[in-house]
Amino acid sequence: MGIAIIIDAYVAAWNEPDEYRRRGFLQLSWADDGLYCDPTGTARGREEFVAHIARFQKVMPGRRFELTTAVDEHDGYLRFGWAARDHDGNVAMAGMDFGMLASDGRLAQIVGFFGPLGLA
């Protein structure tokens, strides 16, 4: 399975309000023991990640994620930019995710950063 399908399913999980369907997207894209980390928290394993997304959706209802860059991938590592749009289509938040693939091609780890890359 290609990286585009994996990342599309990952983004779809963030946008899916139905827990059963969200779990299905993560079954396709997320390793059983995957690790997710961003400034709001950490989730270890698929079930914790399903719950993490549900908490985000409760705090930020109606946010829709989309990719804002191509997915760069080499040697099992990847990165991509994203934006979350509000009900009116305005960018409510944006950032970049960095990740690592598991041996089966699913996501083993994502570390997310919010906002633009700062300059020193």
N, CA, C and O atoms as a GROMACS GRO file, in nm:
protein
  480
    1MET      N    1   0.085  -0.118   0.000
    1MET     CA    2   0.000   0.000   0.000
    1MET      C    3   0.090   0.124   0.000
    1MET      O    4   0.188   0.130   0.074
    2GLY      N    5   0.056   0.221  -0.082
    2GLY     CA    6   0.138   0.340  -0.096
    2GLY      C    7   0.119   0.440   0.016
    2GLY      O    8   0.019   0.436   0.088
    3ILE      N    9   0.216   0.529   0.029
    3ILE     CA   10   0.214   0.629   0.136
    3ILE      C   11   0.094   0.722   0.120
    3ILE      O   12   0.040   0.768   0.221
    4ALA      N   13   0.052   0.752  -0.003
    4ALA     CA   14  -0.063   0.841  -0.023
    4ALA      C   15  -0.190   0.782   0.039
    4ALA      O   16  -0.267   0.854   0.101
    5ILE      N   17  -0.211   0.652   0.024
    5ILE     CA   18  -0.329   0.587   0.081
    5ILE      C   19  -0.322   0.589   0.233
    5ILE      O   20  -0.422   0.613   0.300
    6ILE      N   21  -0.204   0.564   0.288
    6ILE     CA   22  -0.184   0.566   0.434
    6ILE      C   23  -0.216   0.704   0.490
    6ILE      O   24  -0.291   0.716   0.586
    7ILE      N   25  -0.160   0.808   0.430
    7ILE     CA   26  -0.180   0.944   0.481
    7ILE      C   27  -0.324   0.989   0.459
    7ILE      O   28  -0.380   1.057   0.544
    8ASP      N   29  -0.384   0.954   0.346
    8ASP     CA   30  -0.526   0.988   0.324
    8ASP      C   31  -0.614   0.926   0.432
    8ASP      O   32  -0.706   0.992   0.482
    9ALA      N   33  -0.588   0.801   0.469
    9ALA     CA   34  -0.667   0.735   0.575
    9ALA      C   35  -0.640   0.800   0.711
    9ALA      O   36  -0.732   0.815   0.791
   10TYR      N   37  -0.517   0.839   0.737
   10TYR     CA   38  -0.481   0.908   0.861
   10TYR      C   39  -0.557   1.040   0.874
   10TYR      O   40  -0.615   1.070   0.979
   11VAL      N   41  -0.556   1.121   0.766
   11VAL     CA   42  -0.628   1.249   0.768
   11VAL      C   43  -0.779   1.224   0.781
   11VAL      O   44  -0.848   1.297   0.852
   12ALA      N   45  -0.829   1.123   0.711
   12ALA     CA   46  -0.972   1.091   0.720
   12ALA      C   47  -1.012   1.056   0.863
   12ALA      O   48  -1.122   1.089   0.907
   13ALA      N   49  -0.923   0.990   0.937
   13ALA     CA   50  -0.952   0.956   1.078
   13ALA      C   51  -0.973   1.082   1.160
   13ALA      O   52  -1.062   1.086   1.244
   14TRP      N   53  -0.893   1.185   1.138
   14TRP     CA   54  -0.908   1.311   1.210
   14TRP      C   55  -1.040   1.380   1.177
   14TRP      O   56  -1.094   1.453   1.260
   15ASN      N   57  -1.092   1.356   1.058
   15ASN     CA   58  -1.215   1.422   1.014
   15ASN      C   59  -1.340   1.340   1.041
   15ASN      O   60  -1.451   1.387   1.017
   16GLU      N   61  -1.325   1.218   1.090
   16GLU     CA   62  -1.438   1.127   1.104
   16GLU      C   63  -1.502   1.136   1.243
   16GLU      O   64  -1.436   1.104   1.342
   17PRO      N   65  -1.628   1.180   1.253
   17PRO     CA   66  -1.693   1.189   1.384
   17PRO      C   67  -1.740   1.054   1.438
   17PRO      O   68  -1.756   1.038   1.559
   18ASP      N   69  -1.762   0.956   1.351
   18ASP     CA   70  -1.809   0.825   1.394
   18ASP      C   71  -1.691   0.740   1.442
   18ASP      O   72  -1.598   0.714   1.366
   19GLU      N   73  -1.696   0.698   1.567
   19GLU     CA   74  -1.584   0.625   1.626
   19GLU      C   75  -1.552   0.495   1.552
   19GLU      O   76  -1.436   0.461   1.532
   20TYR      N   77  -1.655   0.423   1.512
   20TYR     CA   78  -1.634   0.297   1.440
   20TYR      C   79  -1.560   0.320   1.308
   20TYR      O   80  -1.464   0.249   1.276
   21ARG      N   81  -1.604   0.420   1.232
   21ARG     CA   82  -1.537   0.451   1.104
   21ARG      C   83  -1.397   0.507   1.128
   21ARG      O   84  -1.304   0.476   1.053
   22ARG      N   85  -1.381   0.591   1.232
   22ARG     CA   86  -1.248   0.645   1.265
   22ARG      C   87  -1.152   0.530   1.296
   22ARG      O   88  -1.037   0.530   1.250
   23ARG      N   89  -1.198   0.434   1.373
   23ARG     CA   90  -1.116   0.318   1.406
   23ARG      C   91  -1.076   0.242   1.278
   23ARG      O   92  -0.963   0.194   1.267
   24GLY      N   93  -1.168   0.233   1.182
   24GLY     CA   94  -1.137   0.167   1.055
   24GLY      C   95  -1.029   0.239   0.976
   24GLY      O   96  -0.939   0.175   0.921
   25PHE      N   97  -1.036   0.372   0.971
   25PHE     CA   98  -0.931   0.449   0.904
   25PHE      C   99  -0.796   0.427   0.973
   25PHE      O  100  -0.693   0.415   0.907
   26LEU      N  101  -0.798   0.421   1.105
   26LEU     CA  102  -0.672   0.400   1.178
   26LEU      C  103  -0.624   0.256   1.167
   26LEU      O  104  -0.503   0.232   1.172
   27GLN      N  105  -0.714   0.161   1.153
   27GLN     CA  106  -0.672   0.022   1.131
   27GLN      C  107  -0.590   0.014   1.002
   27GLN      O  108  -0.491  -0.059   0.994
   28LEU      N  109  -0.632   0.090   0.902
   28LEU     CA  110  -0.563   0.092   0.774
   28LEU      C  111  -0.429   0.166   0.782
   28LEU      O  112  -0.332   0.124   0.718
   29SER      N  113  -0.423   0.274   0.858
   29SER     CA  114  -0.308   0.364   0.852
   29SER      C  115  -0.215   0.361   0.972
   29SER      O  116  -0.101   0.407   0.962
   30TRP      N  117  -0.260   0.310   1.085
   30TRP     CA  118  -0.187   0.327   1.211
   30TRP      C  119  -0.141   0.191   1.266
   30TRP      O  120  -0.222   0.100   1.279
   31ALA      N  121  -0.014   0.179   1.297
   31ALA     CA  122   0.039   0.055   1.356
   31ALA      C  123  -0.028   0.030   1.491
   31ALA      O  124  -0.065   0.124   1.561
   32ASP      N  125  -0.042  -0.097   1.526
   32ASP     CA  126  -0.110  -0.135   1.650
   32ASP      C  127  -0.052  -0.063   1.772
   32ASP      O  128  -0.126  -0.022   1.861
   33ASP      N  129   0.080  -0.048   1.775
   33ASP     CA  130   0.148   0.014   1.889
   33ASP      C  131   0.201   0.153   1.856
   33ASP      O  132   0.295   0.200   1.920
   34GLY      N  133   0.141   0.219   1.756
   34GLY     CA  134   0.187   0.350   1.713
   34GLY      C  135   0.186   0.454   1.824
   34GLY      O  136   0.108   0.445   1.919
   35LEU      N  137   0.273   0.552   1.811
   35LEU     CA  138   0.286   0.660   1.909
   35LEU      C  139   0.254   0.792   1.842
   35LEU      O  140   0.314   0.828   1.741
   36TYR      N  141   0.157   0.866   1.900
   36TYR     CA  142   0.122   0.998   1.852
   36TYR      C  143   0.156   1.099   1.960
   36TYR      O  144   0.130   1.076   2.078
   37CYS      N  145   0.215   1.212   1.920
   37CYS     CA  146   0.251   1.316   2.016
   37CYS      C  147   0.236   1.452   1.950
   37CYS      O  148   0.289   1.474   1.841
   38ASP      N  149   0.165   1.542   2.015
   38ASP     CA  150   0.158   1.682   1.973
   38ASP      C  151   0.150   1.767   2.100
   38ASP      O  152   0.146   1.712   2.209
   39PRO      N  153   0.146   1.900   2.089
   39PRO     CA  154   0.143   1.984   2.209
   39PRO      C  155   0.024   1.959   2.303
   39PRO      O  156   0.028   2.001   2.418
   40THR      N  157  -0.081   1.893   2.254
   40THR     CA  158  -0.198   1.868   2.340
   40THR      C  159  -0.193   1.735   2.412
   40THR      O  160  -0.273   1.712   2.503
   41GLY      N  161  -0.102   1.647   2.376
   41GLY     CA  162  -0.095   1.519   2.444
   41GLY      C  163  -0.028   1.410   2.364
   41GLY      O  164   0.017   1.431   2.251
   42THR      N  165  -0.023   1.293   2.426
   42THR     CA  166   0.041   1.175   2.368
   42THR      C  167  -0.057   1.060   2.373
   42THR      O  168  -0.131   1.044   2.470
   43ALA      N  169  -0.056   0.979   2.268
   43ALA     CA  170  -0.140   0.859   2.264
   43ALA      C  171  -0.053   0.741   2.220
   43ALA      O  172   0.014   0.748   2.118
   44ARG      N  173  -0.056   0.635   2.298
   44ARG     CA  174   0.019   0.513   2.266
   44ARG      C  175  -0.080   0.404   2.228
   44ARG      O  176  -0.169   0.369   2.305
   45GLY      N  177  -0.063   0.352   2.108
   45GLY     CA  178  -0.153   0.248   2.060
   45GLY      C  179  -0.275   0.307   1.992
   45GLY      O  180  -0.309   0.424   2.011
   46ARG      N  181  -0.340   0.223   1.912
   46ARG     CA  182  -0.452   0.270   1.831
   46ARG      C  183  -0.571   0.316   1.915
   46ARG      O  184  -0.632   0.418   1.884
   47GLU      N  185  -0.605   0.242   2.020
   47GLU     CA  186  -0.724   0.278   2.099
   47GLU      C  187  -0.706   0.413   2.169
   47GLU      O  188  -0.800   0.492   2.174
   48GLU      N  189  -0.587   0.439   2.223
   48GLU     CA  190  -0.563   0.571   2.283
   48GLU      C  191  -0.572   0.681   2.178
   48GLU      O  192  -0.619   0.791   2.207
   49PHE      N  193  -0.526   0.650   2.057
   49PHE     CA  194  -0.530   0.750   1.951
   49PHE      C  195  -0.673   0.777   1.907
   49PHE      O  196  -0.708   0.892   1.881
   50VAL      N  197  -0.756   0.675   1.897
   50VAL     CA  198  -0.898   0.694   1.866
   50VAL      C  199  -0.960   0.790   1.969
   50VAL      O  200  -1.034   0.882   1.932
   51ALA      N  201  -0.930   0.768   2.095
   51ALA     CA  202  -0.984   0.853   2.202
   51ALA      C  203  -0.925   0.994   2.196
   51ALA      O  204  -0.996   1.092   2.222
   52HIS      N  205  -0.797   1.006   2.163
   52HIS     CA  206  -0.734   1.139   2.153
   52HIS      C  207  -0.804   1.223   2.046
   52HIS      O  208  -0.835   1.340   2.069
   53ILE      N  209  -0.830   1.163   1.931
   53ILE     CA  210  -0.899   1.235   1.824
   53ILE      C  211  -1.040   1.274   1.868
   53ILE      O  212  -1.084   1.385   1.840
   54ALA      N  213  -1.110   1.185   1.939
   54ALA     CA  214  -1.244   1.216   1.988
   54ALA      C  215  -1.241   1.337   2.082
   54ALA      O  216  -1.329   1.423   2.075
   55ARG      N  217  -1.141   1.344   2.170
   55ARG     CA  218  -1.129   1.459   2.261
   55ARG      C  219  -1.105   1.587   2.182
   55ARG      O  220  -1.164   1.691   2.212
   56PHE      N  221  -1.018   1.580   2.081
   56PHE     CA  222  -0.991   1.697   1.998
   56PHE      C  223  -1.121   1.743   1.931
   56PHE      O  224  -1.152   1.862   1.931
   57GLN      N  225  -1.197   1.650   1.875
   57GLN     CA  226  -1.321   1.685   1.806
   57GLN      C  227  -1.422   1.747   1.902
   57GLN      O  228  -1.501   1.833   1.861
   58LYS      N  229  -1.421   1.706   2.026
   58LYS     CA  230  -1.513   1.763   2.124
   58LYS      C  231  -1.475   1.907   2.158
   58LYS      O  232  -1.562   1.993   2.172
   59VAL      N  233  -1.345   1.933   2.172
   59VAL     CA  234  -1.296   2.066   2.205
   59VAL      C  235  -1.301   2.160   2.084
   59VAL      O  236  -1.327   2.279   2.099
   60MET      N  237  -1.277   2.106   1.966
   60MET     CA  238  -1.274   2.185   1.842
   60MET      C  239  -1.375   2.129   1.742
   60MET      O  240  -1.334   2.078   1.637
   61PRO      N  241  -1.503   2.138   1.771
   61PRO     CA  242  -1.603   2.077   1.681
   61PRO      C  243  -1.601   2.139   1.542
   61PRO      O  244  -1.583   2.260   1.526
   62GLY      N  245  -1.619   2.053   1.443
   62GLY     CA  246  -1.630   2.100   1.307
   62GLY      C  247  -1.501   2.127   1.234
   62GLY      O  248  -1.504   2.166   1.118
   63ARG      N  249  -1.388   2.108   1.299
   63ARG     CA  250  -1.260   2.129   1.230
   63ARG      C  251  -1.241   2.019   1.126
   63ARG      O  252  -1.268   1.902   1.153
   64ARG      N  253  -1.194   2.057   1.008
   64ARG     CA  254  -1.168   1.963   0.899
   64ARG      C  255  -1.022   1.976   0.859
   64ARG      O  256  -0.976   2.084   0.821
   65PHE      N  257  -0.950   1.866   0.868
   65PHE     CA  258  -0.808   1.866   0.834
   65PHE      C  259  -0.789   1.840   0.686
   65PHE      O  260  -0.866   1.768   0.622
   66GLU      N  261  -0.684   1.900   0.633
   66GLU     CA  262  -0.643   1.876   0.494
   66GLU      C  263  -0.492   1.890   0.485
   66GLU      O  264  -0.430   1.960   0.565
   67LEU      N  265  -0.434   1.823   0.388
   67LEU     CA  266  -0.291   1.838   0.363
   67LEU      C  267  -0.267   1.970   0.292
   67LEU      O  268  -0.347   2.011   0.207
   68THR      N  269  -0.158   2.038   0.326
   68THR     CA  270  -0.122   2.162   0.260
   68THR      C  271   0.008   2.150   0.184
   68THR      O  272   0.051   2.243   0.116
   69THR      N  273   0.072   2.034   0.194
   69THR     CA  274   0.195   2.006   0.121
   69THR      C  275   0.188   1.862   0.069
   69THR      O  276   0.100   1.785   0.106
   70ALA      N  277   0.282   1.831  -0.016
   70ALA     CA  278   0.301   1.692  -0.054
   70ALA      C  279   0.361   1.618   0.066
   70ALA      O  280   0.412   1.681   0.159
   71VAL      N  281   0.354   1.487   0.065
   71VAL     CA  282   0.417   1.406   0.169
   71VAL      C  283   0.559   1.375   0.122
   71VAL      O  284   0.579   1.312   0.019
   72ASP      N  285   0.657   1.421   0.201
   72ASP     CA  286   0.797   1.386   0.175
   72ASP      C  287   0.828   1.260   0.253
   72ASP      O  288   0.800   1.253   0.373
   73GLU      N  289   0.886   1.159   0.186
   73GLU     CA  290   0.916   1.034   0.255
   73GLU      C  291   1.047   0.980   0.202
   73GLU      O  292   1.072   0.978   0.082
   74HIS      N  293   1.132   0.935   0.295
   74HIS     CA  294   1.253   0.862   0.258
   74HIS      C  295   1.295   0.774   0.374
   74HIS      O  296   1.281   0.812   0.490
   75ASP      N  297   1.346   0.659   0.342
   75ASP     CA  298   1.404   0.567   0.441
   75ASP      C  299   1.313   0.540   0.560
   75ASP      O  300   1.361   0.520   0.671
   76GLY      N  301   1.183   0.541   0.536
   76GLY     CA  302   1.088   0.511   0.643
   76GLY      C  303   1.048   0.630   0.729
   76GLY      O  304   0.975   0.613   0.827
   77TYR      N  305   1.093   0.749   0.694
   77TYR     CA  306   1.056   0.871   0.766
   77TYR      C  307   0.974   0.960   0.673
   77TYR      O  308   0.987   0.951   0.551
   78LEU      N  309   0.890   1.045   0.730
   78LEU     CA  310   0.806   1.130   0.647
   78LEU      C  311   0.773   1.260   0.717
   78LEU      O  312   0.791   1.275   0.838
   79ARG      N  313   0.724   1.355   0.637
   79ARG     CA  314   0.675   1.482   0.689
   79ARG      C  315   0.571   1.538   0.592
   79ARG      O  316   0.574   1.509   0.473
   80PHE      N  317   0.481   1.618   0.646
   80PHE     CA  318   0.381   1.685   0.563
   80PHE      C  319   0.319   1.799   0.642
   80PHE      O  320   0.313   1.796   0.765
   81GLY      N  321   0.273   1.900   0.569
   81GLY     CA  322   0.204   2.013   0.628
   81GLY      C  323   0.054   1.989   0.623
   81GLY      O  324   0.005   1.917   0.537
   82TRP      N  325  -0.017   2.051   0.716
   82TRP     CA  326  -0.162   2.035   0.725
   82TRP      C  327  -0.225   2.165   0.774
   82TRP      O  328  -0.159   2.252   0.830
   83ALA      N  329  -0.354   2.174   0.751
   83ALA     CA  330  -0.434   2.285   0.805
   83ALA      C  331  -0.567   2.228   0.853
   83ALA      O  332  -0.618   2.131   0.797
   84ALA      N  333  -0.621   2.290   0.956
   84ALA     CA  334  -0.755   2.257   1.005
   84ALA      C  335  -0.843   2.379   0.978
   84ALA      O  336  -0.814   2.490   1.023
   85ARG      N  337  -0.949   2.356   0.904
   85ARG     CA  338  -1.040   2.465   0.868
   85ARG      C  339  -1.163   2.463   0.958
   85ARG      O  340  -1.209   2.357   1.001
   86ASP      N  341  -1.216   2.583   0.985
   86ASP     CA  342  -1.338   2.595   1.065
   86ASP      C  343  -1.461   2.580   0.976
   86ASP      O  344  -1.449   2.551   0.856
   87HIS      N  345  -1.579   2.600   1.034
   87HIS     CA  346  -1.706   2.585   0.960
   87HIS      C  347  -1.714   2.674   0.837
   87HIS      O  348  -1.778   2.638   0.739
   88ASP      N  349  -1.649   2.790   0.842
   88ASP     CA  350  -1.654   2.886   0.731
   88ASP      C  351  -1.544   2.864   0.627
   88ASP      O  352  -1.535   2.938   0.529
   89GLY      N  353  -1.459   2.763   0.651
   89GLY     CA  354  -1.350   2.735   0.557
   89GLY      C  355  -1.223   2.811   0.585
   89GLY      O  356  -1.126   2.800   0.510
   90ASN      N  357  -1.221   2.888   0.694
   90ASN     CA  358  -1.100   2.960   0.731
   90ASN      C  359  -1.001   2.867   0.801
   90ASN      O  360  -1.041   2.775   0.872
   91VAL      N  361  -0.873   2.892   0.780
   91VAL     CA  362  -0.772   2.812   0.850
   91VAL      C  363  -0.772   2.851   0.997
   91VAL      O  364  -0.740   2.965   1.032
   92ALA      N  365  -0.809   2.756   1.082
   92ALA     CA  366  -0.815   2.779   1.226
   92ALA      C  367  -0.683   2.746   1.293
   92ALA      O  368  -0.646   2.806   1.394
   93MET      N  369  -0.612   2.651   1.236
   93MET     CA  370  -0.479   2.615   1.286
   93MET      C  371  -0.406   2.541   1.174
   93MET      O  372  -0.469   2.484   1.085
   94ALA      N  373  -0.274   2.542   1.181
   94ALA     CA  374  -0.194   2.475   1.079
   94ALA      C  375  -0.066   2.427   1.145
   94ALA      O  376  -0.030   2.472   1.254
   95GLY      N  377   0.001   2.336   1.080
   95GLY     CA  378   0.125   2.285   1.134
   95GLY      C  379   0.190   2.184   1.043
   95GLY      O  380   0.159   2.175   0.924
   96MET      N  381   0.282   2.109   1.101
   96MET     CA  382   0.355   2.007   1.026
   96MET      C  383   0.369   1.884   1.114
   96MET      O  384   0.393   1.894   1.234
   97ASP      N  385   0.354   1.769   1.051
   97ASP     CA  386   0.374   1.641   1.119
   97ASP      C  387   0.498   1.574   1.064
   97ASP      O  388   0.525   1.579   0.944
   98PHE      N  389   0.571   1.511   1.154
   98PHE     CA  390   0.687   1.430   1.118
   98PHE      C  391   0.656   1.289   1.166
   98PHE      O  392   0.597   1.271   1.272
   99GLY      N  393   0.696   1.189   1.088
   99GLY     CA  394   0.660   1.054   1.127
   99GLY      C  395   0.760   0.949   1.085
   99GLY      O  396   0.861   0.976   1.019
  100MET      N  397   0.728   0.828   1.125
  100MET     CA  398   0.809   0.712   1.096
  100MET      C  399   0.714   0.598   1.059
  100MET      O  400   0.608   0.582   1.121
  101LEU      N  401   0.751   0.520   0.961
  101LEU     CA  402   0.670   0.408   0.917
  101LEU      C  403   0.710   0.279   0.988
  101LEU      O  404   0.828   0.259   1.018
  102ALA      N  405   0.612   0.194   1.013
  102ALA     CA  406   0.638   0.061   1.067
  102ALA      C  407   0.681  -0.030   0.952
  102ALA      O  408   0.672   0.008   0.835
  103SER      N  409   0.727  -0.148   0.984
  103SER     CA  410   0.774  -0.241   0.882
  103SER      C  411   0.662  -0.282   0.786
  103SER      O  412   0.690  -0.321   0.673
  104ASP      N  413   0.536  -0.273   0.828
  104ASP     CA  414   0.424  -0.309   0.741
  104ASP      C  415   0.374  -0.190   0.658
  104ASP      O  416   0.276  -0.204   0.584
  105GLY      N  417   0.440  -0.074   0.669
  105GLY     CA  418   0.405   0.043   0.589
  105GLY      C  419   0.308   0.138   0.655
  105GLY      O  420   0.287   0.249   0.605
  106ARG      N  421   0.246   0.097   0.768
  106ARG     CA  422   0.157   0.188   0.839
  106ARG      C  423   0.240   0.285   0.924
  106ARG      O  424   0.361   0.268   0.939
  107LEU      N  425   0.173   0.384   0.978
  107LEU     CA  426   0.241   0.485   1.060
  107LEU      C  427   0.275   0.427   1.198
  107LEU      O  428   0.188   0.377   1.269
  108ALA      N  429   0.402   0.434   1.234
  108ALA     CA  430   0.448   0.388   1.365
  108ALA      C  431   0.457   0.504   1.463
  108ALA      O  432   0.446   0.485   1.584
  109GLN      N  433   0.478   0.625   1.409
  109GLN     CA  434   0.492   0.741   1.497
  109GLN      C  435   0.462   0.868   1.419
  109GLN      O  436   0.503   0.883   1.303
  110ILE      N  437   0.391   0.958   1.484
  110ILE     CA  438   0.371   1.094   1.433
  110ILE      C  439   0.400   1.190   1.548
  110ILE      O  440   0.350   1.173   1.660
  111VAL      N  441   0.481   1.290   1.518
  111VAL     CA  442   0.506   1.400   1.611
  111VAL      C  443   0.459   1.526   1.539
  111VAL      O  444   0.512   1.564   1.435
  112GLY      N  445   0.357   1.591   1.597
  112GLY     CA  446   0.296   1.707   1.535
  112GLY      C  447   0.341   1.837   1.598
  112GLY      O  448   0.361   1.845   1.720
  113PHE      N  449   0.357   1.938   1.515
  113PHE     CA  450   0.391   2.074   1.558
  113PHE      C  451   0.286   2.169   1.504
  113PHE      O  452   0.241   2.156   1.391
  114PHE      N  453   0.246   2.266   1.586
  114PHE     CA  454   0.145   2.364   1.547
  114PHE      C  455   0.213   2.493   1.506
  114PHE      O  456   0.315   2.531   1.563
  115GLY      N  457   0.156   2.560   1.408
  115GLY     CA  458   0.206   2.691   1.366
  115GLY      C  459   0.322   2.680   1.270
  115GLY      O  460   0.372   2.571   1.243
  116PRO      N  461   0.366   2.796   1.219
  116PRO     CA  462   0.479   2.797   1.124
  116PRO      C  463   0.610   2.771   1.196
  116PRO      O  464   0.622   2.791   1.317
  117LEU      N  465   0.706   2.726   1.120
  117LEU     CA  466   0.840   2.704   1.173
  117LEU      C  467   0.899   2.839   1.213
  117LEU      O  468   0.902   2.932   1.132
  118GLY      N  469   0.945   2.850   1.335
  118GLY     CA  470   0.999   2.976   1.385
  118GLY      C  471   1.140   3.001   1.336
  118GLY      O  472   1.214   2.907   1.305
  119LEU      N  473   1.177   3.126   1.329
  119LEU     CA  474   1.313   3.164   1.291
  119LEU      C  475   1.389   3.201   1.416
  119LEU      O  476   1.333   3.259   1.510
  120ALA      N  477   1.515   3.169   1.417
  120ALA     CA  478   1.599   3.200   1.534
  120ALA      C  479   1.639   3.344   1.532
  120ALA      O  480   1.711   3.389   1.622
   0.00000   0.00000   0.00000
